[in-house]
């Protein structure tokens, strides 16, 4: 079983080897059609994706319980399919809220979620003289809150911006690229028969490491922006003359979540005399309708993100969210058109995931009755121009 | 040795101290100019406001290959969390429709990305040329007796024939794939001296479906010219059709974006230094405001720096280039504004977006961004040299789809959609699972030409400031009947194509004039022309009023055409830079410093 590389991978190491164009062409010819493409089905790497651990962080255990029930209300689990709960939407949101824009534990003047991890885990404790190093929660002061957070349970920091280019969930295509680069090619070099330069041969079984597990550093402007998003405009005096910093939905997230979750609980107790988590689905809908609509929208956005994000952000556990909606997930470096100079047009399709037509045996019967009704209403109710419902819909059959 | 750079915040030759040229912005225009100038031996400093996601871009590798970038198939990073896009929380802009309104801050006033290589890095790199008639549109409309009051159509100070060699150079530098003649070629494009350097893109499902619909109506859809590698080219790998293309930097450098083509070539000469996270705050002018003596910028530590060079080239994209001209003359009318044209005649393309929902899954998460399109709704005759007498001027149509499930889910959460969902009793989860707006969607996007109007303009907002304390750009923009009527004319024809293609449902994305345009095609503001009374820049992109200031971004466009603007920006950038090192005969620089194949 391949292991994910949990540590940040240092910036590009550039191969010093040179290869002549003639050698390259020879290898291209040799590589073309030499082996049938062997695809692994079922995204083996997803099972290896960072496991959800009990998460310490900004939201308390009590708040996480309400949040879990609220995300499960937005995308419920039912008898046939998973919901937000199984996908770990809560972990996604907790990770986002626990990112600490002020904390620079690595003292490199670039803030990443890894700084939080280092600080909270005590792997690399705050150093004297570092900018903001002791201010774990980024509120501008080293105080009891920082100590509490640092002493809380293990925090599994997630990237604010995951690295690239590849997640390791897909193999390298089997054609030999002229653009090899050892950052993503850890395959053993092969000595050219003529004793020439060493070259790197990607193979079918070669999966690149998971660069998504990296935490990309934030330059100054992005760090300020994340401070506004997490802590609100008041934390950044420089944006006093920007009304958007205090009005956009996705700002001041910690306060909005703390107050929003508390209000769900308060409304539940007032209306039904029970906790939100004990209510039936229709009762929870009633609570949602009484809550601040902006908070519900925010919660819904973040829940969807937690369902469909790359698993490295904490949600979409084991790719369950992608499976739910029929999305293939990140496809690099394999992709869907396989370069092959031996075929007309220079490209082959993946038989199981064609680029230019439907999947084999794909159900093209259309939508459920309710979704069909929904689309009919939209088509007929178009706000600016009369829409049309076409009379003869059919499943388009691409000639093969 | 400090080349290539080991210094954080810098790429290229960090030894360079004295510069001939200082270029503001590393996008399509700035990188094209940097390439020509550095190849000619000029010492070039490029200042880029955004971050660098191409570590090692200045390094020589096997087969001349650029290293892997930090871009990836990651919707959270690229589309949800503003990895590259100008962030309205720190750098807002304001918008209003008319002069009488107070402009309001808006999170997306046609914001572009800020990153090394510019917005083309995350674009679909759809690279069609403008056609011959675009460069003499005012005369053509006048001859046809078509007048539109309030517009400011003018002819360009150069012809398609003059620009054609630079288009060809753009084809080679960017690696443009397309069909040159016959089936799959665009019959409405003008003459070209050379075939496309790369074979056409393999069609994706939605492209085939819509193209077949268009063919049933006797249109001639074409394989969309695109700077995406269809074979190994210039040391870069072929595209694998990973699906996440528009809004995404290419994870394998298969897109021939400015970063990995022109900019990289410039950096590899050793004559170019690039500083990123360097936010230019003003041009330092002499007392007469006719000469740029330096450029002030704010670095990633928030410190003010000043750099100097013999001449300065603006390439910050129109809204920001215009803003700099105003910021640099706080007590005067603005640099280049002697006759009042600074910031005016802004154009964005009026996009009409027809949405078709198909019963089958179209798998937009596979393949390229745009592989097919059609030109019949541009309103010109084949060959691109004559207006059609029976149709208004619209634009080219791209056949697209959606590849982003999170973004598509947000569509289902629009207030109108929620109302419709309640009416039909459908649950949010059901919409996610059946995915009509992602897995089943086909879109036709018409890039309708919008008329230049002096009243459509950029200046500085009096109230709102960015994180640096600088006044932000204020856009005043209202569509003219010219483009609104054209959209009305072509809309039923667009629906007919969707119907012929087999869509089950068809409708249009609503147009709301109170919301700023989001086309990402930004043109005008520093219009070029031979008459200093009617323009800001001359035919080479040099300011009439300033002896060492040029512009090479979309600001200099005179009209907007109905085609994607980037290859025209590149061609003009190559030509303007060519004129700097070879005055009067810029074509002498063609073919220099290629290194491609």
Interface residues (C-beta under 8 A of the other chain):
Chain A: X11 X12 X14 X15 X17 X18 X19 X21 X24 X28 X74 X75 X76 X81 X83 X109 X160 X161 X162 X163 X164 X165 X166 X167 X173 X177 X178 X179 X180 X181 X183 X184 X199 X211 X212 X216 X219 X220 X221 X222 X224 X225 X228 X229 X236 X238 X239 X241 X242 X243 X244 X245 X248 X251 X297 X300 X301 X304 X305 X307 X308 X309 X310 X313 X322 X324 X325 X326 X327 X328 X329 X330 X331 X332 X333 X334 X335 X336 X337 X338 X339 X341 X345 X346 X347 X353 X354 X355 X356 X357 X358 X359 X362 X364 X365 X366 X367 X368 X370 X371 X373 X374 X375 X376 X377 X378 X379 X381 X382 X383 X384 X385 X387 X388 X389 X390 X393 X394 X395 X396 X398
Chain B: X51 X53 X55 X56 X59 X61 X62 X63 X65 X66 X67 X68 X69 X70 X71 X72 X73 X74 X75 X76 X77 X80 X81 X82 X83 X87 X88 X89 X90 X91 X92 X105 X106 X107 X199 X202 X203 X204 X205 X208 X209 X212 X230 X231 X232 X235 X236 X237 X238 X239 X240 X241 X242 X243 X244 X251 X252 X253 X277 X279 X300 X301 X302 X357 X358 X359 X360 X361 X363 X365 X366 X367 X405 X406 X409 X410 X413 X416 X417 X420 X421 X423 X424 X425 X426 X427 X428 X429 X430 X431 X432 X433 X434 X435 X436 X438 X439 X440 X463 X464 X465 X466 X467 X468 X469 X491 X495 X498 X499 X501 X502 X503 X504 X505 X506 X507 X508 X510 X511
